[in-house]
Structure formats: structure tokens, C-alpha cells
Amino acid sequence: MQPTTLFYILIAIIIISFLIDKLLDILNTKHFDDKIPEKLADVYDEEEYQKSQEYKKTNAQFSNITSTFSIVLTISFFFLDGFKYVDHFARSFTNHPILVALIFFGVILIGSDILTTPFEYYKTFVIEEKFGFNKSTKKTFWLDKLKGWVMSIVLGGVILSLIIWFYEFTGPSFWIYAWALVAVFSLFMNMFYAKLIVPLFNKQTPLADGELKFAIEEYAKKVGFTLNNIFVIDGSKRSTKANAYFSGFGSQKRITLFDTLINDLETEEIVAVLAHEVGHYKKKHIIFNLVSSILLTGLTLYILSLFVNSPILSESLGVKIPSFHIGLIAFGILYSPISEITSLFMNFMSRKFEYQADDYAKNTFKAKPLITSLKKLSKNSLSNLTPHPAYVFMHYSHPTLLERVKNLES
């Protein structure tokens, strides 16, 4: 295969992916005005429903603008030999393969972030502000951005450096060592993310003694779930939207409640939400997701090891000197259709797990408070209650509200 042929294959993959996403968006948009199902008729009153419609349409229009900007920028970068010029820029400082790769990816990622930051700013301070969701200050926004850059540079830089170091010293076998590195890092982050990373962005405090803590502890005792770490996070620092999540294993496991969740829901509803999260743990969904992620990473790295050394990957992007970082870019695009298939599978399993966690909550606690909590959370986030089935299949990691309510009532 000629490098020019591969170049146009890469362009075709990018454009086809964009067109598929746009088709799904169009199908989903056409369902915005569908009549709300009878089982969900109590979620919105007329005024709230109109507000949710406006929110959906505003986000859809904004998504069209941002995605079009992104595809035009990406295609232009390809045809203007952007990768070649960035590679030349990196090599003007050094010829060390690790340092060249770090400068190369640093320029691309930071440059891309700078170009997309105005869209993020508009989304936060115009759209989310207009609909009453945004609680973030401009100072918080820019501090988050700065912290994100530092984390990407430090963590991403270290991992990328080690992977290239493995590649330079072990050749095609590098994938085994890279896989072990990623697996250890994933396990470590799953265990200690809440302790090490979350405090950089949010304040976490132990749930105070009182009715809610007593109710949670009573439920945990009932189902034999040892729970010593219940924390409240200041989610209201950035948004009015609510959430709760489970993290860690063994002595490190903890449940984190957004303060917005505590404000929005009654005690019984919060316990029902936690029963759902406990269901994920009891059903070993967290372990499945972690193991699946590690296995898929191993498969990806193995396939990468078969192709990354091929000069055609670098040449297809206009770079004459074969290198790991350029090969990685080309491979990432070629691999994206396979990645899309694995993503569909993981979304399918995730939706299945959500039903199982709902069933666990229904059987060990109550269905009704979980139903009312889901409806309240949907209302407070102006959720789309009538998404197109194809859009759900491709993008949703959770079943729709209607599907969850039907399951809980059965």
C-alpha cells in the first residue's frame, strides 16, 4: 500500500465517523418533540417541559457548531501537513525519541485545548448559566483548566515516556511491558483516585451524623455491606446537577454523594440511590469493567505492536523519519472502527448492569423511592425523555428513564 492511499483511508475514517454521528444527532433531534410517555408524565410540568425542550435544542445546535469546527480543523491539519511541521518543530530541540514524542504530543494537545477552550467557556458561562445549572466561577474554570494541563503533562508524560522507553529497548515485545504498566496504573487509580485526584478539584467531607447517615448505615448493615467511608463532595461548586458514585476496593471503598443530591432528594430516595450503587459492587460490575478495560488495552497494544514499526504509518502523515509517536497517531485512527465496536459492547454491558443494580436496589430496599429519585434527577438536569433508539444504542451507557421505570415497576 502506498502512503498516499493510507492517507486517504485515514481521512475517510474520520469523515465517515463524523457523518455517522451527525446522522444519529439528526435522528435524535427529530424525537425532541415526541409526546412524553404516560409513565413519565409527572416528571415535567408544562413550563419545565418547554425549558427542557429549549435546553435540548440549544445543546444540539451548539454540538453541531463544535463538531463542525473540530472536523474542519482536523481535516485541514491533515492536508496542511500539520503533523510533519510539529514533528520538525519537536526535532529542532532534540533527537531523543522520548523527548521528541513529549514535545510533539504536548504541542498538539495543548494547541487543541487552546482552540476548544472558548467553546467550553461558552458552554459553561452562557448555555449552562442560561438554564440555571452553572455555579462555577471564572476563577474555578481557569484553575480547573490549569490543573488539568498539569495532570496531563505529569501523568500522561510519565506513562508515554515509559511506553516509548519499552519500545526502544524491547522492540515488538514492548506491548507486554506497556500493558503491565497501564494495568497497574488503572488499578492504582481505581483504588486511590478519590483520595489523590478528587481533592485537587473538590472538597470532600465525611457525611455528618444524623438521619441520613443512620439510614445508610442501617441499610448497609442489612445487606452485609461494610461501609466506613461515606463522603459528601461539593458538586454545587460547579453545577446544580446531582450525582453519586462508588469507588475503590476493600478498605479503600467509599461512597461519595454530591451535596446537590442531598439537597434534591429525600432520605429514603438517597438510600435507594445508594442501594443501586451497592448493587454494582455486589454484582462485581466494577471488577468486570476494570478487567475488561485492562484486557481491551492489552489487545490494542498488541495490535499496535504489529503495525507501529511500519514506515508507511509515518509516511502517510508526511513524516519521512519513522517514529513511534507518528505511528501511534495513524494507528489510533485506523483502530477507531474497532474501538467503536468495543465501545458499543461496553455500553451494552453497562446498560445491562444498570438493570441489575436497579433490581438489587428494588429487592433489598424499595423500588418506589428509586423511581422518584430518578425522575427528580432527570427533571433537575432537564434530561431528554424521548431519545431515538439508535442514539441510545450508540451512545447511552445507561438505559433510558422510561426503560428503568418499567423495569423497576415490573
C-alpha positions in Angstrom: 0.0 0.0 0.0 1.2 3.5 -0.9 1.4 6.2 1.9 -1.0 8.4 -0.2 -3.6 5.6 -0.2 -3.3 5.2 3.5 -3.6 8.9 4.0 -6.9 9.0 2.2 -8.1 5.9 4.2 -7.4 7.9 7.4 -9.3 10.8 6.0 -12.2 8.6 5.0 -12.4 7.0 8.5 -12.5 10.5 10.1 -15.2 11.7 7.8 -17.4 8.6 7.9 -17.3 8.7 11.7 -18.3 12.3 11.7 -21.2 11.6 9.3 -22.5 8.7 11.4 -22.5 10.9 14.5 -24.4 13.7 12.6 -26.9 11.2 11.3 -27.6 10.0 14.9 -27.8 13.6 16.1 -30.4 14.3 13.4 -32.5 11.2 14.3 -32.3 12.2 17.9 -33.3 15.8 17.3 -36.4 14.7 15.4 -37.6 12.9 18.6 -37.3 16.0 20.8 -40.9 16.9 20.3 -42.3 13.4 20.9 -45.1 13.1 23.4 -43.8 12.2 26.9 -44.7 8.6 27.8 -47.5 8.3 30.3 -45.3 6.7 32.9 -43.1 9.9 32.8 -45.9 12.4 32.6 -45.2 13.6 36.2 -41.6 14.4 35.5 -42.2 17.9 34.0 -45.0 20.4 34.2 -45.7 22.4 31.1 -43.2 25.2 31.9 -40.4 22.8 32.8 -41.1 20.7 29.7 -40.7 23.8 27.5 -37.5 24.6 29.3 -36.2 21.1 28.7 -37.1 21.3 25.0 -35.2 24.6 24.7 -32.2 23.1 26.6 -32.0 20.1 24.3 -32.3 22.2 21.1 -29.7 24.7 22.3 -27.2 21.9 23.1 -27.9 20.2 19.8 -27.2 23.4 17.8 -24.1 24.1 19.9 -22.9 20.5 19.3 -23.3 21.0 15.5 -21.1 24.1 15.7 -18.4 22.5 17.8 -18.3 19.2 15.9 -18.1 21.0 12.5 -15.3 23.2 13.8 -13.5 20.1 15.0 -13.8 18.2 11.7 -12.8 21.2 9.6 -9.8 21.8 11.9 -8.8 18.1 11.8 -9.0 17.7 8.1 -7.2 21.0 7.5 -4.4 19.9 9.8 -4.0 16.7 7.8 -4.0 18.3 4.4 -1.6 21.1 5.5 0.9 18.5 6.7 0.4 19.6 10.3 2.0 16.5 11.8 5.1 17.0 9.7 5.6 20.6 10.9 5.0 19.7 14.5 7.4 16.8 14.2 10.0 19.1 12.7 9.4 21.6 15.5 10.0 18.9 18.1 13.2 17.7 16.4 14.6 21.2 16.3 15.1 20.9 20.0 16.3 17.3 20.3 16.6 13.9 18.5 15.9 11.9 21.6 12.8 9.8 20.8 11.1 10.2 24.1 11.7 14.0 24.3 10.6 14.4 20.6 7.4 12.5 21.4 6.7 14.6 24.5 7.1 17.8 22.7 5.1 16.6 19.7 2.1 15.5 21.8 2.4 18.5 24.1 2.1 20.9 21.2 -0.8 19.1 19.6 -2.8 18.5 22.9 -2.2 22.0 24.3 -2.8 23.6 20.9 -6.1 21.7 20.5 -7.1 22.6 24.1 -6.5 26.3 23.5 -8.6 26.2 20.3 -11.5 24.4 22.0 -11.4 26.3 25.3 -13.6 29.1 24.0 -16.3 26.6 23.3 -16.0 25.1 26.8 -16.2 28.6 28.2 -19.3 29.5 26.2 -20.9 26.1 27.2 -20.3 26.8 30.9 -20.9 30.5 31.2 -23.6 31.0 28.5 -25.6 27.8 28.0 -25.3 26.3 31.4 -25.7 29.7 33.0 -28.8 30.5 31.0 -30.6 27.3 32.2 -29.6 27.7 35.8 -27.0 24.9 36.0 -23.7 26.7 36.3 -22.3 27.5 39.7 -18.7 27.7 38.6 -16.8 31.0 38.8 -14.3 32.1 36.1 -11.5 31.6 38.6 -12.6 28.0 39.2 -12.9 27.4 35.4 -9.4 28.6 34.7 -7.9 26.8 37.8 -9.6 23.5 36.6 -8.1 24.1 33.2 -4.6 24.7 34.6 -4.8 21.7 36.9 -5.9 19.5 34.0 -2.9 20.6 32.0 -0.5 19.9 34.8 -2.0 16.4 35.4 -1.9 15.6 31.7 1.7 16.7 31.4 2.8 14.8 34.6 0.8 11.6 34.4 0.5 11.4 30.6 4.1 12.4 30.1 5.4 9.7 32.5 3.3 6.9 31.0 4.1 7.9 27.4 7.8 8.1 28.3 7.8 4.7 29.8 5.9 3.1 26.9 8.4 4.6 24.4 11.3 3.5 26.5 9.9 0.0 26.5 9.6 0.2 22.7 13.1 1.5 22.2 14.6 -1.3 24.4 12.4 -4.3 23.7 11.1 -3.7 20.1 7.8 -5.5 19.2 7.6 -7.0 22.7 7.1 -3.5 24.2 3.3 -4.1 24.4 3.7 -6.6 27.2 5.5 -4.2 29.5 3.3 -1.3 28.4 0.2 -3.4 29.2 1.6 -4.3 32.7 2.3 -0.6 33.3 -1.2 0.5 32.2 -2.8 -2.3 34.2 -1.0 -1.3 37.4 -1.8 2.4 36.8 -5.5 1.6 36.2 -5.8 -0.5 39.4 -3.9 2.2 41.4 -6.2 5.0 40.1 -9.3 2.9 40.8 -8.2 2.4 44.4 -6.9 5.9 45.2 -8.5 8.3 42.7 -10.9 9.7 45.3 -8.0 10.2 47.8 -5.4 11.6 45.4 -7.1 13.3 42.4 -10.5 14.4 43.6 -9.1 16.7 46.4 -7.3 18.7 43.7 -10.7 19.8 42.3 -13.2 19.3 45.1 -13.6 19.3 48.8 -14.8 16.0 50.4 -16.1 15.8 53.9 -17.3 12.8 55.8 -21.1 12.6 56.0 -22.2 14.1 59.3 -24.1 12.1 61.9 -27.8 12.4 61.5 -30.9 10.8 59.9 -29.3 10.2 56.5 -26.1 8.6 57.8 -28.1 6.4 60.2 -30.4 5.3 57.4 -27.5 4.5 55.1 -25.7 2.5 57.8 -28.9 0.6 58.6 -29.2 -0.4 55.0 -25.6 -1.3 54.7 -25.8 -3.5 57.8 -29.0 -5.2 56.5 -27.3 -6.3 53.2 -23.9 -7.1 54.8 -22.0 -4.3 53.2 -19.2 -2.9 55.2 -19.2 0.8 54.7 -17.0 3.1 56.8 -16.3 5.8 54.2 -19.3 7.9 53.2 -18.3 11.3 51.9 -20.1 14.4 50.6 -18.5 16.3 47.7 -19.1 20.0 47.0 -20.6 19.4 43.5 -22.5 22.6 43.9 -19.2 24.4 43.4 -19.6 23.9 39.7 -23.1 22.8 38.9 -26.6 22.2 40.3 -26.7 18.7 38.7 -26.5 15.9 41.1 -24.7 12.5 41.3 -23.4 9.8 43.5 -20.7 7.2 42.8 -18.9 4.2 44.3 -15.1 3.8 44.1 -12.3 1.7 45.4 -12.0 -1.8 46.8 -11.6 -3.4 50.2 -10.7 -0.9 52.9 -10.5 1.8 50.3 -14.0 1.5 49.1 -16.2 4.6 49.6 -19.4 6.1 48.5 -19.4 9.7 47.5 -22.6 11.9 47.5 -22.8 15.2 45.7 -24.2 17.9 48.1 -26.7 18.7 45.3 -28.0 15.1 45.6 -28.6 15.5 49.3 -30.4 18.8 48.7 -32.6 17.5 45.9 -33.7 14.1 47.3 -35.4 12.8 50.4 -33.6 10.5 52.8 -35.4 7.4 51.5 -34.6 8.3 47.9 -30.9 8.8 48.7 -30.8 5.4 50.4 -32.4 3.9 47.3 -29.7 5.5 45.1 -27.0 4.1 47.3 -28.7 0.7 47.2 -28.3 0.9 43.4 -24.6 1.7 43.9 -24.1 -1.1 46.4 -25.8 -3.4 43.8 -23.0 -2.5 41.3 -20.4 -3.6 44.0 -22.3 -6.8 45.0 -22.7 -7.8 41.4 -19.0 -7.3 40.7 -19.7 -4.8 37.9 -16.7 -2.6 39.0 -14.3 -5.6 38.7 -15.8 -6.6 35.4 -15.3 -3.1 34.0 -11.8 -2.8 35.3 -10.7 -6.3 34.0 -12.5 -5.6 30.6 -10.7 -2.3 30.3 -7.3 -3.9 31.0 -7.9 -6.7 28.5 -9.0 -4.3 25.8 -6.0 -2.2 26.4 -3.8 -5.3 26.1 -5.4 -6.2 22.8 -5.0 -2.7 21.5 -1.3 -2.6 22.5 -0.7 -6.0 20.9 -2.2 -4.9 17.6 -0.3 -1.6 17.8 3.0 -3.6 18.2 2.3 -5.3 14.9 2.0 -2.1 12.9 3.7 0.8 14.7 7.1 -0.1 13.3 5.9 0.2 9.7 7.3 3.3 7.9 4.1 3.6 5.9 2.2 4.9 9.0 4.6 7.8 9.4 4.9 8.5 5.7 1.1 8.6 5.3 1.2 11.7 7.6 4.0 13.3 5.6 6.8 12.4 8.1 9.8 10.8 6.5 11.5 9.7 9.7 9.6 6.7 11.1 8.8 7.2 14.7 6.6 5.8 17.4 4.6 8.9 18.1 3.6 9.4 14.4 2.8 5.7 14.0 0.7 6.0 17.1 -1.4 8.8 15.6 -2.0 6.9 12.3 -2.7 3.6 14.2 -5.2 5.4 16.5 -7.3 6.5 13.6 -7.1 3.1 11.8 -8.1 1.4 15.0 -11.0 3.7 15.7 -13.6 1.5 14.0 -12.6 -1.5 16.2 -12.6 0.8 19.2 -16.2 1.9 18.3 -17.3 -1.8 18.3 -15.7 -2.4 21.7 -17.4 0.8 23.0 -20.8 -0.5 21.8 -20.2 -3.7 23.6 -19.2 -1.9 26.8 -22.2 0.4 26.6 -24.4 -2.7 26.1 -22.9 -4.3 29.2 -23.2 -1.1 31.2 -26.9 -0.8 30.4 -27.4 -4.4 31.4 -25.5 -3.7 34.7 -27.8 -0.7 35.4 -30.8 -3.0 35.3 -29.1 -5.5 37.6 -28.2 -2.7 40.1 -31.8 -1.4 39.9 -33.1 -4.9 40.6 -30.7 -5.2 43.6 -32.0 -2.0 45.0 -35.6 -3.0 44.4 -35.1 -6.4 46.1 -33.1 -5.2 49.1 -34.7 -1.8 49.6 -37.7 -0.4 47.7 -38.5 0.4 44.1 -40.7 3.4 44.6 -38.1 5.8 46.1 -35.6 4.8 43.4 -38.2 5.6 40.7 -39.0 9.0 42.3 -35.3 9.8 42.7 -34.6 9.0 39.1 -37.5 11.2 38.0 -36.3 14.1 40.2 -32.7 13.8 38.9 -34.0 13.8 35.3 -36.2 16.8 35.9 -33.4 18.8 37.6 -31.0 18.1 34.8 -33.6 18.7 32.0 -32.9 15.3 30.6 -34.2 14.1 27.2 -37.1 11.7 28.0 -37.6 10.6 24.4 -34.2 9.8 22.8 -34.1 7.9 19.5 -33.4 4.2 20.0 -30.4 4.3 17.6 -28.9 7.2 19.5 -29.4 5.2 22.8 -27.8 2.1 21.3 -24.7 4.0 20.1 -24.1 6.5 23.0 -26.0 5.6 26.2 -24.2 3.8 29.0 -27.5 3.8 31.0 -31.0 2.7 29.9 -33.4 5.5 29.3 -35.5 6.7 32.2 -38.6 5.1 30.7 -36.9 1.7 30.4 -35.6 1.9 34.0 -39.0 2.8 35.4 -40.7 -0.1 33.5 -38.1 -2.5 34.9 -38.5 -1.2 38.5 -42.3 -1.4 38.3 -42.3 -5.0 36.9 
